[in-house]
Amino acid sequence: MSTRVAVVVGNPKPRSRTYEAALTLADRLGGADLVVDLADHAGELFDWGSETVGGLVEDVASSLVVIVASPTYKGTYTGLLKAFLDRFPHQGLGGVTAIPLMLGASPAHTLAVDHGLRPLLVELGASVPTKGLYVVDAQHSDPEPYDAWFATAQHALPALPAPSTPSSPTSQAVPA
């Protein structure tokens, strides 16, 4: 069975503002069913035999929608996120709709989400039918940027089935 909405967070800090922003955006889609906070798996990302990371790759690849979130670091996404996405084979996100999300300290890097992260997701085979969402760190807890993005993007996103359980994300990536 595929996951409705998966979230992948590439911030090296666990439970970061990026994590919170990604879950806020997932709420606009009915909630996340799978949350992968890569900070919890940093030690395993370069262990190509890691069954945990391999399973997370499979889970994300079987999702209907994936929100891929990263802080802006030197004008692009983090190496942690890149290391995870490098685990996907060619077209490994085929059939998945991806939503790129980035946070940054200022609007100076607004284009990073669509000029850096979006092309990577397309290269992996994901459909990225909307502009990415860039949120200034100081606004990460303000609903306005998410609501404004969703109002313009909603028509391009796939219709999702209703969540099968209350929207509390579950996976081996999220401690209980």
N, C-alpha and C positions, 0 to 999 in steps of 0.2 A: 504494500500500500504506500502511495506517495504522500509526502508531507505537503500540506497546503502552503504554509509560509515558513521558510527557514531564514534565520539571521546569522550572518557570519561577521564577527567583530575582530578587526585587525589591530586593535590598540594593545601595546605591550603591557598596559596597566589593567589589571582585572577590574571589572564592574565600573568602567570609566564613564565619562560623559558621552563618549562615542557609543558605548553599550546602551546607555539610557536613551540616547537619540534614536538608535536603531529600534529599540523596543517601542518608543513613542510612535515611530513611523509604522511599525508592524501593527500597532493598535488600530491605525486607520484602515488596515486590511482585515481586521477581525482578530488580530493577535497572532503571535508566533507559536508554532508547534514545535520548533526546534531552534535552539539558540546555541551557537558555537562561539564561545569567548576564547579566541586563540591564545590569550595570555595563560589560560589553564593548560595549554598543550604545547607551549613553546619548546620544551625540552624534547618533545617527540617529533617535531616537524621535519627534522632532517634524518630521522630514523625511518628509512623507506620500508622497513619491515613492521612498523608500528600498526598493529591491528586496530587500535583506537582511532588513529588518524585516518587510516584506510576506510574504516566504517563511517567516519564523519564525511569523508569525500563522497561515499556512496549515498549517504542520507541526503546531503545537499544536492547531489546530482539528480535525485529522485523527487525533489520538491517541485511544486508548481511555480512558486515565486521565491526568489531569494533576495534578501536585502544584504548587500555587501557594504560594510561600513568601515571607514578608516579615518583616523585623524590625518590632517594634512601635515606631511613631514618633508621638509625641503621641497615643497611644491608638488608633491605626489603622495601616493599611498605608502604605507609602511612595508618594510622588508618582511615582517611577520606575515602580513596578508599575502604578499607575493609568494613566500615560501609555501603557504597553504594552497594557493591557486596553482602553483607549479605542479601539484600532485594530480591535477585533473588531466586526463588524456586529451588529445585533439578532439574537439567537439564534445568534450566531457560535460558541458552544460547545455547540450542540444536539447531543445524542448522545454527549457526552463526560462521563465521571464525573470530578468535580473533588474534590480533597482540599485544603482550606485549612490552611496551616501557618504559625504565627507564633512568633517568638522574642521574649523581652523580659527586661528586667533583674530583674523581680520578678513575683510572681503577681498583682500589682495590676491588670494588664491582661489577665488570662486570658480575659475575655469578648470582647475585641477580635476574636478570630478568628471567633467565631460571630455577633457583632453588627455587624461591619464587612465583613470579607472574604467570608464565606459569602454574604450577600445580593447582593453584587456578582457573584459567580460564578453564582448562580441567575438574576439579571437577564440575564446573557449566555446563558442557556439551558442551562447545565451542570446535570447531576444531581449533587446533593451529599447522598448518602444517609447520611452519618455526621456526627458532631460533628467540628469541626475539631480540630487538635492545636496546643496551646500548650506551648512548651518554655521553661523558664527558662534564660537564657544559660549560667549556671554548670553546667547539666545537659546541655548540647547534645551532649557526647561520651559521655554515659551511655546505654547501650541501654535502660534501664528505662522511660523515658517513651514511647519508640517501641514497645517490646514491649507495654506496657500498653494503649496506644491500639489497636494492631493486634489484640490479643486481643479487644477489644470491637467493633471495626469490621469485621473480616475477613468476617463473615457477610453484611454489606451491600454489599461491594465486588463488582464483576463478576469472573467467572472470566476469567483472562487466559491466552492461549496461551503456551507456553514461549518464552523468548527465542530468537531465531534465531541469535544469536552470543553469545559471552561478554559478561557485563554490564559492558562498558566503554562509557559513553555516547559517542555520536558525533553530531555535527552541525556546521554551520558556526559554531555558537555556542561550541563548546569547542575551544580550540587543542590541537593534537596534542602 
